[in-house]
Amino acid sequence: MNAVRVRSSNGEVLKNDGRFIKEETDLVYDITADANFYNEVPSAELSLDEFEEAALARLKVLRKIEELKVRNITGDSFHTMLMETLKANLLVADTTNKKKEEQSKKLDVNSHFILRAAYCHSEDLRRWFKAQETFLFKYRFENLMKDPSRTRLRQFFRESNIDLDRVSASEKERLRPMLLSCSDITPTLFPTTPYFAVPFTQALDLVAKRQCYVEAGLAYVPLPKIVSIVTNKFTTALSKSLTNAGYAFSKVTNENGRINPLLKSMHSQYADKNRYTTGEGMSDGQELTSQNVDTYAAQSMPLCMSQLHSGLQQDHKLKHWGRLQYGLFLKGAGMTMEESLMFFQREFGKIITAEQFNKNYSYNIRHMYGKEGKRASYTPYNCTKIILGNPPQSGDHHGCPYRHYDDTHLSSLLTKMNIGTPADRDAIMSHKKAQNPQLACVRHFEAVHPAATSVKGVTLDNVGNHPNAWFAGSVSYHAAKSDNVKPDPDAAFLRPVLESKSV
């Protein structure tokens, strides 16, 4: 294990009380479950069940992080909800119980490397994994920084490949006016606050926010702000390791026939573990039909599904992935198999005969509903599965517009559809350009459903995580805004029907 600690220019190291003193011997600590650079690949024997359980535990945490970010949950609520998920999946070390603490440490390391192997073989998977893991690392490291004794922080630095040079007292005093002018360190705390000099390229976000002083290519960063520096180092290291792992992925999986399918299907296998399954705000006895689907496509479908609907009306057909994505969405929104058959036959029937439709397409629709083949009832795709699934090719209409459309096409489409105000559209495009398609989708929802969070009876859980949640939220919003006028049986309220098995 590398035992590298935060050091000053004269060889002093960070102590529990924040002081830097000379230390003659190196101390080696066990891995902490608080924050980890995962520099060393673990050596452990796991059964296939243990392997899968470890992966699922961490996936639940990473998906919770994704969900909280998409829902824009912050502050104490974010901390509470994420900590509950970490504890539920045994990824928080219980320091009062040595055995449980050791189990949590092992699970944390093992699960990280299992998912690293599962998420290394495509750019989209690597990007998703890196984003959630970076957020988890930052969250844990910020908790370390809150420890008054700094014992765990000191332990972390001893375990990680980090080299930060402390600014000498004389240099710090020379720079005092500049350092105080660009940080929230008070004059009272300034004498006891350590500062570090790092290449400014490692502190670009702090530089952009004017939260550190830059001179001669060095950024002078106070101890409370090193979260940014350390997090950037973690992201860089993880990105490199994922790329390297990707090169070795095919060799490793080909050598183990049992692990290969597990790793390759892990993301899709658990893509719907947190699927939208609630029906809050929906009235019983209402349904989506082949006759009213056009109305709901225009009013309450997310962009991915309204584009599929438009593509179907334009071409009178959908290719395989489009039929799956849209057909399962309609099923999840409450359309029965009989209505689905009538709807698709009506559209396809404009270019093919009823006999051709029955021969080539009706079986697949019945299969979606569990009436053919192995009789498994499938669930609609969530956003992650759509974003990371098969990208659309020429003539396709499936996928996520905020992920797969180019900027010019998407901007023109939003304007043509008159989505929100110009400022709303700019905000949506900003998220899209930053490669945050789910945040762009949430911003779209907010633009066309003003003040939705304050409307009684409207649930927005998982909007941005699942098209059916977006749809249900929109339907309940419009129903609540209708001043309690009794709806027509074929309109207004829809009951999502989500079964127990995913494609």
C-alpha positions as CSV (number, residue, x, y, z in Angstrom):
1,M,0.0,0.0,0.0
2,N,1.2,3.5,-0.8
3,A,1.5,5.5,2.4
4,V,1.7,9.1,1.0
5,R,0.6,11.9,3.2
6,V,0.0,15.6,2.9
7,R,3.3,17.2,3.4
8,S,4.9,20.7,3.6
9,S,7.9,21.8,1.7
10,N,10.2,20.9,4.5
11,G,8.9,17.4,5.0
12,E,6.3,18.0,7.8
13,V,3.1,16.0,7.7
14,L,-0.5,16.7,8.6
15,K,-1.4,15.7,12.2
16,N,-4.8,15.2,13.9
17,D,-5.0,18.7,15.2
18,G,-4.2,20.3,11.8
19,R,-0.6,21.0,12.7
20,F,2.3,20.0,10.4
21,I,5.2,18.4,12.3
22,K,8.2,16.2,11.6
23,E,7.5,12.5,11.8
24,E,10.2,9.8,11.6
25,T,8.2,6.6,10.9
26,D,5.6,5.7,8.3
27,L,2.3,4.4,9.6
28,V,0.2,2.2,7.4
29,Y,-3.6,2.1,8.0
30,D,-6.3,-0.3,6.8
31,I,-8.5,0.9,4.0
32,T,-11.2,3.3,5.2
33,A,-14.8,3.1,4.0
34,D,-15.1,6.9,4.3
35,A,-13.3,7.9,1.1
36,N,-11.1,5.8,-1.1
37,F,-9.0,6.3,-4.2
38,Y,-9.2,2.5,-4.8
39,N,-5.5,2.4,-5.8
40,E,-5.2,-1.3,-5.1
41,V,-7.2,-4.1,-6.7
42,P,-8.6,-6.3,-3.9
43,S,-7.7,-10.0,-3.6
44,A,-10.8,-11.9,-2.6
45,E,-12.9,-15.0,-3.3
46,L,-16.5,-14.4,-4.0
47,S,-19.3,-16.7,-5.0
48,L,-21.4,-15.6,-8.0
49,D,-24.2,-14.7,-5.6
50,E,-21.9,-12.6,-3.5
51,F,-20.5,-11.0,-6.6
52,E,-23.9,-10.1,-7.8
53,E,-25.1,-8.9,-4.4
54,A,-22.1,-6.6,-4.0
55,A,-22.7,-5.1,-7.4
56,L,-26.4,-4.5,-6.7
57,A,-25.6,-2.9,-3.3
58,R,-23.4,-0.3,-4.9
59,L,-25.7,0.2,-7.9
60,K,-28.5,1.1,-5.6
61,V,-26.3,3.8,-4.1
62,L,-25.2,5.2,-7.5
63,R,-28.7,5.2,-8.8
64,K,-29.9,7.1,-5.7
65,I,-27.2,9.7,-6.3
66,E,-28.4,10.0,-9.9
67,E,-32.0,10.3,-8.8
68,L,-31.2,13.0,-6.1
69,K,-29.3,15.0,-8.6
70,V,-32.0,14.8,-11.2
71,R,-34.6,15.9,-8.6
72,N,-32.3,18.7,-7.6
73,I,-32.4,17.6,-3.9
74,T,-29.7,19.5,-1.9
75,G,-28.6,20.4,1.6
76,D,-29.8,18.4,4.6
77,S,-32.4,16.5,2.6
78,F,-29.7,15.2,0.2
79,H,-27.4,14.2,3.0
80,T,-30.2,12.3,4.9
81,M,-31.5,10.5,1.9
82,L,-28.1,9.4,0.6
83,M,-26.9,8.4,4.0
84,E,-30.0,6.2,4.5
85,T,-29.2,4.5,1.2
86,L,-25.6,4.0,2.1
87,K,-26.6,2.5,5.5
88,A,-29.2,0.2,3.9
89,N,-26.6,-1.2,1.6
90,L,-23.9,-1.6,4.2
91,L,-21.6,1.0,2.6
92,V,-21.1,3.0,5.7
93,A,-18.5,1.8,8.2
94,D,-19.9,1.1,11.7
95,T,-17.0,2.1,13.8
96,T,-18.7,0.7,17.0
97,N,-18.6,-2.8,15.7
98,K,-15.2,-4.0,14.4
99,K,-16.6,-6.9,12.4
100,K,-19.3,-4.9,10.7
101,E,-16.8,-2.1,10.0
102,E,-14.4,-4.6,8.3
103,Q,-17.3,-6.0,6.3
104,S,-18.3,-2.6,5.1
105,K,-14.8,-1.8,4.0
106,K,-14.5,-5.0,2.0
107,L,-17.9,-4.5,0.4
108,D,-17.1,-0.9,-0.5
109,V,-13.8,-1.9,-2.3
110,N,-15.1,-5.1,-3.9
111,S,-18.3,-3.5,-5.2
112,H,-16.4,-0.6,-6.7
113,F,-14.1,-2.8,-8.6
114,I,-16.9,-5.1,-9.8
115,L,-18.8,-2.1,-11.2
116,R,-15.6,-0.7,-12.6
117,A,-15.3,-3.9,-14.7
118,A,-18.9,-3.8,-15.7
119,Y,-18.9,-0.1,-16.7
120,C,-15.6,0.1,-18.5
121,H,-16.5,-1.3,-22.0
122,S,-18.3,1.7,-23.5
123,E,-17.9,5.5,-23.3
124,D,-21.4,6.1,-22.2
125,L,-21.1,3.5,-19.4
126,R,-17.8,5.0,-18.3
127,R,-19.2,8.5,-18.3
128,W,-22.2,7.5,-16.1
129,F,-20.1,5.5,-13.7
130,K,-17.5,8.2,-13.3
131,A,-20.1,10.9,-12.7
132,Q,-21.8,8.9,-9.9
133,E,-18.6,7.6,-8.3
134,T,-17.1,11.1,-8.3
135,F,-20.2,12.5,-6.6
136,L,-20.0,9.7,-4.0
137,F,-16.3,10.3,-3.4
138,K,-16.9,14.1,-2.9
139,Y,-19.7,13.4,-0.5
140,R,-17.6,11.1,1.6
141,F,-14.6,13.4,1.5
142,E,-16.6,16.4,2.6
143,N,-17.8,14.3,5.6
144,L,-14.1,13.6,6.4
145,M,-13.4,17.3,6.4
146,K,-16.1,17.8,9.0
147,D,-14.3,15.6,11.5
148,P,-12.8,18.0,14.2
149,S,-10.0,15.7,15.1
150,R,-9.1,15.1,11.4
151,T,-8.1,11.5,12.4
152,R,-9.9,10.0,9.4
153,L,-8.7,12.8,7.1
154,R,-5.1,12.0,8.1
155,Q,-5.7,8.3,7.6
156,F,-7.1,9.0,4.1
157,F,-4.1,11.0,3.0
158,R,-1.8,8.2,4.2
159,E,-3.6,5.7,2.0
160,S,-3.8,7.8,-1.1
161,N,-1.4,8.9,-3.8
162,I,-1.7,12.6,-3.1
163,D,1.1,15.2,-2.9
164,L,0.2,18.7,-1.7
165,D,2.9,21.2,-0.9
166,R,2.1,23.4,2.1
167,V,2.9,27.2,1.8
168,S,5.6,28.3,4.2
169,A,4.7,30.8,7.0
170,S,6.8,33.5,5.4
171,E,5.3,33.0,2.0
172,K,1.8,32.9,3.4
173,E,2.3,36.2,5.3
174,R,3.7,37.8,2.1
175,L,0.5,36.8,0.2
176,R,-1.8,37.5,3.1
177,P,-3.8,40.4,1.5
178,M,-4.4,38.4,-1.7
179,L,-5.2,35.2,0.1
180,L,-7.8,36.9,2.3
181,S,-9.4,38.7,-0.6
182,C,-10.4,35.6,-2.5
183,S,-11.6,33.2,0.2
184,D,-14.0,33.1,3.1
185,I,-11.2,32.6,5.7
186,T,-11.5,35.3,8.3
187,P,-8.4,37.2,9.6
188,T,-8.9,35.5,12.9
189,L,-8.6,32.0,11.4
190,F,-6.0,32.9,8.8
191,P,-2.9,32.3,11.0
192,T,-4.0,28.7,11.8
193,T,-5.3,27.8,8.4
194,P,-2.9,25.7,6.2
195,Y,-2.5,26.8,2.6
196,F,-1.3,24.7,-0.3
197,A,0.4,25.6,-3.6
198,V,-0.8,23.5,-6.5
199,P,-0.5,23.9,-10.3
200,F,-3.4,26.1,-11.2
201,T,-4.6,23.5,-13.8
202,Q,-5.6,21.3,-10.8
203,A,-7.8,24.1,-9.4
204,L,-9.6,25.4,-12.5
205,D,-13.0,25.3,-10.8
206,L,-11.7,27.3,-7.9
207,V,-10.0,29.7,-10.2
208,A,-13.2,30.2,-12.2
209,K,-15.1,31.0,-9.0
210,R,-12.3,33.3,-7.7
211,Q,-11.9,31.1,-4.6
212,C,-8.1,30.9,-4.7
213,Y,-5.2,33.2,-5.5
214,V,-3.0,32.5,-8.5
215,E,0.6,33.6,-9.0
216,A,3.3,32.3,-11.3
217,G,1.2,29.3,-12.4
218,L,0.4,28.2,-8.8
219,A,-3.0,28.3,-7.1
220,Y,-2.9,29.0,-3.4
221,V,-5.7,26.9,-1.8
222,P,-6.8,27.0,1.9
223,L,-7.4,23.6,3.6
224,P,-11.2,23.9,3.5
225,K,-11.1,24.2,-0.3
226,I,-8.9,21.1,-1.0
227,V,-12.1,19.1,-1.5
228,S,-12.1,20.4,-5.1
229,I,-8.4,19.5,-5.6
230,V,-8.7,16.0,-4.2
231,T,-12.0,15.3,-6.0
232,N,-10.4,16.3,-9.3
233,K,-7.5,14.0,-8.7
234,F,-10.0,11.1,-8.0
235,T,-11.9,11.8,-11.2
236,T,-8.7,11.9,-13.2
237,A,-7.4,8.6,-11.7
238,L,-10.7,6.9,-12.1
239,S,-11.0,8.0,-15.8
240,K,-7.6,6.6,-16.5
241,S,-8.3,3.3,-14.7
242,L,-11.6,2.9,-16.6
243,T,-9.9,3.4,-19.9
244,N,-7.2,0.9,-19.1
245,A,-9.8,-1.6,-17.8
246,G,-11.7,-1.2,-21.0
247,Y,-8.7,-2.4,-23.0
248,A,-8.5,-5.5,-20.8
249,F,-12.2,-6.2,-20.6
250,S,-12.6,-8.6,-23.5
251,K,-9.6,-10.7,-22.4
252,V,-10.7,-11.0,-18.8
253,T,-14.4,-11.8,-19.6
254,N,-13.4,-14.3,-22.3
255,E,-11.4,-16.2,-19.8
256,N,-14.3,-16.6,-17.5
257,G,-17.5,-17.7,-19.2
258,R,-19.7,-17.2,-16.1
259,I,-18.5,-13.7,-15.2
260,N,-18.7,-12.4,-18.8
261,P,-22.6,-12.3,-19.1
262,L,-22.9,-10.9,-15.6
263,L,-20.6,-8.0,-16.3
264,K,-22.0,-7.3,-19.7
265,S,-25.6,-7.3,-18.6
266,M,-25.2,-5.7,-15.2
267,H,-26.3,-2.2,-16.2
268,S,-29.4,-3.3,-18.2
269,Q,-30.2,-6.1,-15.6
270,Y,-30.6,-3.6,-12.8
271,A,-31.7,-0.6,-15.0
272,D,-35.3,-1.0,-13.7
273,K,-34.6,-1.8,-10.1
274,N,-35.6,1.7,-9.2
275,R,-38.3,1.9,-11.9
276,Y,-41.3,4.1,-11.5
277,T,-44.0,2.1,-9.8
278,T,-46.2,4.6,-8.1
279,G,-49.7,5.8,-9.1
280,E,-50.1,8.8,-6.7
281,G,-52.5,11.4,-8.1
282,M,-54.1,8.9,-10.6
283,S,-57.8,8.0,-10.6
284,D,-59.0,4.4,-10.8
285,G,-61.0,3.4,-13.8
286,Q,-59.3,5.6,-16.4
287,E,-57.2,4.4,-19.3
288,L,-55.1,5.4,-22.2
289,T,-56.7,4.2,-25.5
290,S,-56.0,4.1,-29.2
291,Q,-58.6,7.0,-29.5
292,N,-57.2,9.5,-27.0
293,V,-53.4,8.8,-27.3
294,D,-52.9,11.7,-29.8
295,T,-54.2,14.1,-27.1
296,Y,-51.9,12.8,-24.5
297,A,-48.9,12.7,-26.9
298,A,-49.3,16.4,-27.4
299,Q,-50.0,17.4,-23.8
300,S,-48.2,15.0,-21.4
301,M,-45.6,12.8,-23.1
302,P,-41.9,13.5,-22.5
303,L,-39.9,14.5,-25.6
304,C,-38.5,11.0,-26.3
305,M,-42.0,9.6,-26.5
306,S,-43.7,12.5,-28.3
307,Q,-40.9,12.1,-30.9
308,L,-41.7,8.4,-31.3
309,H,-45.4,9.3,-31.6
310,S,-44.6,11.9,-34.3
311,G,-42.3,9.5,-36.1
312,L,-45.0,6.9,-36.2
313,Q,-47.5,9.3,-37.6
314,Q,-45.0,10.5,-40.1
315,D,-43.7,7.2,-41.4
316,H,-46.6,4.9,-40.3
317,K,-44.0,2.5,-38.9
318,L,-41.3,2.2,-36.3
319,K,-38.2,0.1,-36.4
320,H,-37.5,-2.6,-33.8
321,W,-36.1,-0.4,-31.0
322,G,-38.7,2.3,-31.5
323,R,-41.5,-0.2,-31.2
324,L,-40.1,-1.6,-28.0
325,Q,-39.4,1.8,-26.4
326,Y,-42.8,3.3,-27.3
327,G,-44.8,0.1,-27.0
328,L,-43.6,-0.6,-23.5
329,F,-44.1,3.1,-22.5
330,L,-47.8,2.9,-23.7
331,K,-48.2,-0.3,-21.7
332,G,-46.8,1.3,-18.6
333,A,-49.1,4.3,-19.1
334,G,-52.1,2.0,-18.9
335,M,-52.8,1.1,-22.6
336,T,-54.2,-2.5,-22.7
337,M,-52.9,-5.0,-25.2
338,E,-56.0,-4.9,-27.2
339,E,-55.9,-1.1,-27.5
340,S,-52.2,-1.3,-28.3
341,L,-52.9,-3.7,-31.2
342,M,-55.6,-1.4,-32.5
343,F,-53.4,1.7,-32.3
344,F,-50.4,0.2,-34.0
345,Q,-52.5,-1.6,-36.7
346,R,-54.2,1.7,-37.4
347,E,-50.9,3.5,-38.1
348,F,-49.1,0.6,-39.8
349,G,-52.2,-0.1,-41.8
350,K,-51.7,3.1,-43.8
351,I,-48.7,1.4,-45.6
352,I,-49.3,-2.4,-45.1
353,T,-52.2,-4.7,-45.1
354,A,-53.9,-6.1,-42.0
355,E,-52.5,-9.5,-42.9
356,Q,-49.0,-8.2,-43.1
357,F,-49.4,-6.5,-39.7
358,N,-50.7,-9.6,-38.1
359,K,-47.9,-11.7,-39.6
360,N,-45.0,-9.4,-38.8
361,Y,-45.9,-7.2,-35.8
362,S,-48.8,-8.4,-33.7
363,Y,-46.9,-11.3,-32.1
364,N,-44.3,-8.9,-30.7
365,I,-46.9,-6.7,-29.2
366,R,-48.6,-9.7,-27.5
367,H,-45.1,-10.8,-26.4
368,M,-44.6,-7.4,-24.6
369,Y,-47.7,-8.1,-22.6
370,G,-46.6,-11.6,-21.6
371,K,-49.0,-13.4,-23.9
372,E,-46.5,-15.1,-26.1
373,G,-43.1,-16.8,-25.8
374,K,-41.9,-17.3,-22.2
375,R,-45.0,-15.2,-21.1
376,A,-42.9,-12.7,-19.2
377,S,-44.5,-9.3,-18.6
378,Y,-42.1,-6.6,-19.5
379,T,-41.7,-3.1,-18.0
380,P,-41.1,0.2,-19.8
381,Y,-37.6,1.5,-20.2
382,N,-36.3,4.0,-17.7
383,C,-34.2,7.0,-18.8
384,T,-30.8,5.3,-18.1
385,K,-31.7,2.4,-20.3
386,I,-32.8,4.7,-23.1
387,I,-29.8,6.9,-22.9
388,L,-27.3,4.0,-22.8
389,G,-29.2,1.7,-25.1
390,N,-28.8,1.3,-28.8
391,P,-28.3,4.7,-30.4
392,P,-30.7,5.7,-33.2
393,Q,-29.6,5.3,-36.8
394,S,-31.0,6.8,-40.0
395,G,-34.8,6.3,-40.0
396,D,-35.0,5.6,-36.3
397,H,-37.0,7.6,-33.8
398,H,-36.1,5.9,-30.5
399,G,-33.5,7.1,-28.0
400,C,-33.2,10.3,-25.9
401,P,-33.4,13.6,-27.8
402,Y,-31.3,15.2,-25.1
403,R,-28.6,12.6,-25.6
404,H,-28.8,11.7,-29.3
405,Y,-29.9,14.8,-31.1
406,D,-27.3,17.3,-32.3
407,D,-27.6,20.8,-30.7
408,T,-28.9,22.5,-33.9
409,H,-31.7,20.0,-34.4
410,L,-32.7,20.0,-30.7
411,S,-32.7,23.8,-30.4
412,S,-34.9,24.1,-33.6
413,L,-37.3,21.4,-32.3
414,L,-37.7,23.1,-28.9
415,T,-38.5,26.4,-30.6
416,K,-40.9,24.8,-33.1
417,M,-42.7,23.1,-30.2
418,N,-42.8,26.4,-28.3
419,I,-41.3,24.8,-25.2
420,G,-41.4,27.4,-22.4
421,T,-39.7,30.8,-22.9
422,P,-36.4,31.5,-24.7
423,A,-34.7,31.5,-21.3
424,D,-36.2,28.1,-20.6
425,R,-35.0,26.7,-23.9
426,D,-31.5,28.2,-23.3
427,A,-31.4,26.4,-19.9
428,I,-32.5,23.1,-21.4
429,M,-29.8,23.5,-24.1
430,S,-27.2,24.3,-21.5
431,H,-27.8,21.0,-19.7
432,K,-27.8,19.2,-23.0
433,K,-24.4,20.7,-24.0
434,A,-23.0,19.8,-20.6
435,Q,-24.0,16.1,-21.3
436,N,-26.7,16.1,-18.6
437,P,-29.7,14.8,-20.6
438,Q,-31.8,14.0,-17.6
439,L,-31.4,17.4,-16.1
440,A,-32.4,18.8,-19.5
441,C,-35.5,16.7,-19.4
442,V,-36.4,17.9,-15.9
443,R,-35.9,21.5,-17.0
444,H,-38.3,20.7,-19.9
445,F,-40.9,19.4,-17.5
446,E,-40.6,22.6,-15.3
447,A,-40.9,24.8,-18.4
448,V,-44.2,23.3,-19.5
449,H,-45.6,22.7,-16.0
450,P,-45.1,26.0,-14.2
451,A,-45.0,25.8,-10.4
452,A,-45.7,22.0,-10.5
453,T,-44.2,21.4,-7.1
454,S,-46.7,23.7,-5.5
455,V,-49.8,22.0,-7.1
456,K,-51.7,19.8,-4.7
457,G,-51.8,16.2,-5.6
458,V,-49.0,16.3,-8.1
459,T,-46.1,13.9,-7.6
460,L,-42.9,14.5,-9.4
461,D,-40.9,11.6,-8.0
462,N,-38.6,10.2,-10.7
463,V,-39.4,12.8,-13.3
464,G,-36.1,12.8,-15.3
465,N,-35.5,9.2,-14.3
466,H,-38.4,7.5,-16.1
467,P,-40.6,8.6,-19.0
468,N,-43.7,7.1,-17.3
469,A,-43.0,9.2,-14.2
470,W,-42.8,12.3,-16.4
471,F,-46.1,11.3,-18.0
472,A,-47.9,10.6,-14.8
473,G,-46.6,13.9,-13.3
474,S,-47.9,15.8,-16.3
475,V,-51.3,14.1,-16.3
476,S,-51.8,14.7,-12.6
477,Y,-50.7,18.4,-13.0
478,H,-53.2,19.1,-15.8
479,A,-55.9,17.3,-13.9
480,A,-55.2,19.3,-10.7
481,K,-55.2,22.5,-12.8
482,S,-58.6,21.8,-14.3
483,D,-60.4,23.1,-11.2
484,N,-61.8,19.7,-10.2
485,V,-64.0,19.5,-13.3
486,K,-65.0,15.9,-13.7
487,P,-62.9,14.4,-16.5
488,D,-64.2,12.5,-19.5
489,P,-63.7,8.8,-19.0
490,D,-61.3,8.7,-22.0
491,A,-59.2,11.6,-20.8
492,A,-57.4,13.4,-18.0
493,F,-56.3,10.6,-15.6
494,L,-54.2,7.6,-16.5
495,R,-53.1,4.7,-14.3
496,P,-49.6,3.5,-15.0
497,V,-49.4,-0.3,-15.2
498,L,-45.8,-1.4,-14.4
499,E,-45.3,-5.2,-14.1
500,S,-42.5,-7.0,-12.4
501,K,-40.0,-7.9,-15.1
502,S,-37.8,-5.8,-17.4
503,V,-36.6,-6.3,-21.0
